[in-house]
Amino acid sequence: MAIKPGSFMNHKAYLQKLRDNNNPGELPFSIEEYQKRIKDVKCAMKQAQLDVLLISEPANLYYLTGFSTFAVYEACTLILPLQGSPALHVYPTEIPAAWATWVDDIYPFDWSEMDSLSSQLAVILKERELEGKKVGMELTRGGFIPKTFEQLKKLLPHNTFCDVSELVLKIRLIKSPQEIEYMRRSGQITAKGVNASLAAIREGLTDTDVAKAGHDAMLGAGSDFFCMDPIVNSGHRSSWHHATHCRVMLQHGDNVYMEYGGCYQRYTSPMMRTGIIGRPSKQVLRITEAVKNTLNLVIQGAKPGRTCHDVAMEVKPSYQELMSEMWFMGVCGYSVGAGFPPTWADDITVIAEGVEEVLQPGMTFHLPIMFRVPGEFGVGLSETIAITEQGCEILTEPDRDLYLVDI
Amino acid sequence: MAIKPGSFMNHKAYLQKLRDNNNPGELPFSIEEYQKRIKDVKCAMKQAQLDVLLISEPANLYYLTGFSTFAVYEACTLILPLQGSPALHVYPTEIPAAWATWVDDIYPFDWSEMDSLSSQLAVILKERELEGKKVGMELTRGGFIPKTFEQLKKLLPHNTFCDVSELVLKIRLIKSPQEIEYMRRSGQITAKGVNASLAAIREGLTDTDVAKAGHDAMLGAGSDFFCMDPIVNSGHRSSWHHATHCRVMLQHGDNVYMEYGGCYQRYTSPMMRTGIIGRPSKQVLRITEAVKNTLNLVIQGAKPGRTCHDVAMEVKPSYQELMSEMWFMGVCGYSVGAGFPPTWADDITVIAEGVEEVLQPGMTFHLPIMFRVPGEFGVGLSETIAITEQGCEILTEPDRDLYLVDI
């Protein structure tokens, strides 16, 4: 079948049409905030003597440009030179996400060109006179596959490549007032989900039914798509680290554990709670007391100027005696912020023994205090906090305890 | 605070306790099915002259061992030697997932040992007398970060490393009867979600409210956690490839597009549908007819013995004349099966021009026929199919059309 020459809308024409139509934009931050972030990144690039940065990690891409997609598995790269304008190199399905950013130079490629990603990137670097220069990449993060990196090194033998996986993350560690506000909104959504699920627990329903109540309440409260779907487990499965719902019937005596993260403008403030069907055993009560004490001590101890190590060591006595009967990894907090599936953790720092990071206002942490007696049960309670000038602000809910389900 | 020496439950003791407790297992396939998969993989390893395979891609790990977790961002590797028993090297949070597999040899590491992943793997390979041997890795897939690969090559200078990203995927391409059965269950869950959301569309609600109805129905039907959360967009945003819900108000005249994948035992049969609020324009009707014709032709054409290319070329006339006004990538199908966030696509093959893969019974495809008029609207309809001896079986729903919302 004949079509008029030049009338076929390929990926480049699709981008042009989106530009022509000029639908309203959706950037979640002001252009000034993006400019500040880029300025901070360029400052760090100068210190590391980098000429250009290649960013493919989804949350870093989003943070710097507003590029937002659920399809984080598609290859997309921000080329950020120290001098000159940045560019986005994107898979065709992500053209609208690229168009929606503040970045003007967009290089879309066709799905049939997937095998030549590295040579396309090499061409872009050459066009921008970056051959022979020092290239920073995030080699310990998702987004960039080993093969593309191998090929890129061969195609650009005169360039130097170095791993700067921490560069953007260190800037993301301190959240702006607008970011904290999004995390407050997220915390409110999360709390609605958790409370709806706690209220839904009863014998004869499944763990999946409990998760359903959380999905319902969080979407009803306006959540974005989740970084991680609601996590629920019960009975002996609540002692299994990272297990989730799987149509398991709830029974009398079960602990029912949940960990949820409602998402607002890609920011997540997660929260854990535990319910119990019937009367808790003495061991469950004892473990619960330790969980509460530990969490309270982290919240009390998290103040600017202290190190993550100091806080972790201070709370250790509240659970150490139980460490012969239960599993706890010793991580009392991990940084959270902007995220995409499969995780809301932003993987920058943790509150744990040996971590000498100094707490500063604007840092945000999920405090995942969960103690598990292997093969038997687990109790988890947590909040998400933001470090303030004086101490910390709880972004989720201040009241926490084991939730008792009447039977 | 003093604790008794040796009484501290570290990650190794946690694993031992889980073993001692011996909770019931949850493997979704018979041990015979796993044995057949391993046998097929070893056969392919022999052909590629590999001595050992390192697998970190989440769906491949799951397929071969039953290893299942939502935390697919944590480093976990299957070491599969051609001779001798396999082993799992896992992050501590994934110890229960490793314990739940059929693999007996488990090497858990502590969270504080994350920086030495590559040297731990090197030690395991040396212990198993695999130094100097040929190692197969999946270098174009997720799971293995570039830095670990770089370090591993330095630590094992006498080993040969080669990219075998397709090896396990090619075996996964043909689904077993049990896998097809899980995909049927998934298709039923998906259809419930889509139908609930279509029925929920109305002016004054948001795209997020529509997604909520889908979450609710799919969890209610027993879905696992999703590979991708329900995708919904409306109005001009339905012309944006890979946009999703974002608290956008539905308006009279809007197209409302959805793409859902209920998940059962990690298998997903996705489905797209489109509703419209009010009377569709002539252009919407014209595009919808083309979408329906194209989808029907793919379903009619998908038969064993034909190539993906042949099917794609056969359906091209049904939309080619519209290609001056709309965006369609030309991919009429992509293989689906077992998956984890962030995607349900199994990334093995596509039904598209130039792809010479021959269709065989047991292959499963999502047929994502969506045509988008940039900046204005999109119409998508799709099913998931399994190739049978005679043609194909629809795993989702046979009836499909634009859904008209009365106003």
Contacts between the chains, C-beta under 8 A, distances in Angstrom:
chain1	res1	chain2	res2	distance
A	1	B	316	7.4
A	1	B	317	4.7
A	1	B	320	5.0
A	1	B	321	6.8
A	3	B	320	5.7
A	3	B	321	6.4
A	3	B	323	6.2
A	3	B	324	7.0
A	4	B	324	6.7
A	7	B	323	7.1
A	7	B	324	3.7
A	8	B	323	4.9
A	8	B	324	6.8
A	9	B	323	5.7
A	9	B	324	6.4
A	9	B	325	7.3
A	9	B	326	6.4
A	9	B	327	5.4
A	9	B	374	7.8
A	11	B	329	7.7
A	13	B	327	8.0
A	14	B	241	7.8
A	14	B	327	4.3
A	14	B	372	8.0
A	14	B	374	5.9
A	17	B	327	7.5
A	17	B	374	3.5
A	17	B	375	6.4
A	18	B	240	7.6
A	18	B	374	5.2
A	18	B	375	6.0
A	20	B	374	7.9
A	20	B	375	7.2
A	21	B	236	7.4
A	21	B	374	6.0
A	21	B	375	2.5
A	21	B	376	7.3
A	22	B	375	7.5
A	23	B	236	4.9
A	23	B	237	7.7
A	23	B	375	5.4
A	26	B	246	7.0
A	69	B	242	5.2
A	70	B	228	5.9
A	70	B	229	7.1
A	70	B	231	6.7
A	70	B	242	6.7
A	70	B	244	5.4
A	70	B	342	7.0
A	71	B	242	4.8
A	71	B	342	7.3
A	71	B	343	7.2
A	72	B	342	5.0
A	73	B	142	7.1
A	73	B	342	5.3
A	73	B	343	4.7
A	73	B	345	7.7
A	74	B	242	7.9
A	92	B	241	7.3
A	92	B	329	5.9
A	93	B	241	4.7
A	93	B	242	4.9
A	93	B	329	7.1
A	94	B	241	7.4
A	94	B	242	6.1
A	95	B	241	6.4
A	96	B	240	3.6
A	96	B	241	5.6
A	96	B	242	6.8
A	96	B	243	6.0
A	97	B	240	8.0
A	97	B	242	6.5
A	97	B	243	7.7
A	100	B	240	8.0
A	111	B	329	5.8
A	111	B	330	7.8
A	111	B	331	6.4
A	111	B	350	7.9
A	111	B	352	7.7
A	112	B	352	7.9
A	112	B	354	6.7
A	137	B	146	7.8
A	139	B	145	6.6
A	139	B	146	4.3
A	139	B	147	4.3
A	139	B	150	7.2
A	140	B	145	5.3
A	140	B	146	7.8
A	140	B	147	4.7
A	140	B	148	8.0
A	141	B	145	7.1
A	142	B	73	7.1
A	142	B	142	6.8
A	142	B	145	7.6
A	144	B	146	6.2
A	145	B	139	6.6
A	145	B	140	5.4
A	145	B	141	7.1
A	145	B	142	7.5
A	145	B	146	7.5
A	146	B	137	7.8
A	146	B	139	4.3
A	146	B	140	7.8
A	146	B	144	6.2
A	146	B	145	7.5
A	146	B	146	4.5
A	146	B	149	4.6
A	147	B	139	4.3
A	147	B	140	4.7
A	147	B	163	6.1
A	147	B	165	7.6
A	148	B	140	8.0
A	149	B	146	4.6
A	150	B	139	7.2
A	163	B	147	6.1
A	165	B	147	7.6
A	206	B	222	7.6
A	208	B	219	5.9
A	208	B	222	5.8
A	208	B	223	7.3
A	209	B	219	7.6
A	209	B	220	7.6
A	211	B	219	5.9
A	211	B	225	7.8
A	212	B	215	7.6
A	212	B	216	6.4
A	212	B	219	3.5
A	212	B	220	5.7
A	215	B	212	7.6
A	215	B	215	4.1
A	215	B	216	6.7
A	215	B	219	5.5
A	216	B	212	6.4
A	216	B	215	6.7
A	216	B	216	5.2
A	219	B	208	5.9
A	219	B	209	7.6
A	219	B	211	5.9
A	219	B	212	3.5
A	219	B	215	5.5
A	220	B	209	7.6
A	220	B	212	5.7
A	222	B	206	7.6
A	222	B	208	5.8
A	222	B	247	5.1
A	223	B	208	7.3
A	224	B	245	7.8
A	224	B	246	6.7
A	225	B	211	7.8
A	225	B	228	7.8
A	225	B	229	4.0
A	225	B	230	7.7
A	225	B	231	7.8
A	225	B	244	5.7
A	225	B	245	7.2
A	226	B	229	5.8
A	228	B	70	5.9
A	228	B	225	7.8
A	228	B	341	7.4
A	229	B	70	7.1
A	229	B	225	4.0
A	229	B	226	5.8
A	229	B	229	7.0
A	229	B	341	7.9
A	230	B	225	7.7
A	231	B	70	6.7
A	231	B	225	7.8
A	236	B	21	7.4
A	236	B	23	4.9
A	237	B	23	7.7
A	240	B	18	7.6
A	240	B	96	3.6
A	240	B	97	8.0
A	240	B	100	8.0
A	241	B	14	7.8
A	241	B	92	7.3
A	241	B	93	4.7
A	241	B	94	7.4
A	241	B	95	6.4
A	241	B	96	5.6
A	242	B	69	5.2
A	242	B	70	6.7
A	242	B	71	4.8
A	242	B	74	7.9
A	242	B	93	4.9
A	242	B	94	6.1
A	242	B	96	6.8
A	242	B	97	6.5
A	243	B	96	5.9
A	243	B	97	7.7
A	244	B	70	5.4
A	244	B	225	5.7
A	245	B	224	7.8
A	245	B	225	7.1
A	246	B	26	7.1
A	246	B	224	6.7
A	247	B	222	5.1
A	316	B	1	7.4
A	317	B	1	4.8
A	320	B	1	5.0
A	320	B	3	5.8
A	321	B	1	6.8
A	321	B	3	6.4
A	323	B	3	6.3
A	323	B	7	7.2
A	323	B	8	4.9
A	323	B	9	5.7
A	324	B	3	6.9
A	324	B	4	6.7
A	324	B	7	3.7
A	324	B	8	6.8
A	324	B	9	6.4
A	325	B	9	7.3
A	326	B	9	6.4
A	327	B	9	5.4
A	327	B	13	8.0
A	327	B	14	4.3
A	327	B	17	7.5
A	329	B	11	7.7
A	329	B	92	5.8
A	329	B	93	7.1
A	329	B	111	5.8
A	330	B	111	7.8
A	331	B	111	6.4
A	340	B	342	7.1
A	341	B	228	7.4
A	341	B	229	7.9
A	341	B	341	4.3
A	341	B	342	4.0
A	342	B	70	7.0
A	342	B	71	7.3
A	342	B	72	5.0
A	342	B	73	5.3
A	342	B	340	7.1
A	342	B	341	4.0
A	342	B	342	5.7
A	343	B	71	7.2
A	343	B	73	4.7
A	345	B	73	7.7
A	350	B	111	7.9
A	352	B	111	7.7
A	352	B	112	7.9
A	354	B	112	6.7
A	372	B	14	8.0
A	374	B	9	7.8
A	374	B	14	5.9
A	374	B	17	3.5
A	374	B	18	5.1
A	374	B	20	8.0
A	374	B	21	6.0
A	375	B	17	6.4
A	375	B	18	6.0
A	375	B	20	7.2
A	375	B	21	2.5
A	375	B	22	7.5
A	375	B	23	5.4
A	376	B	21	7.3
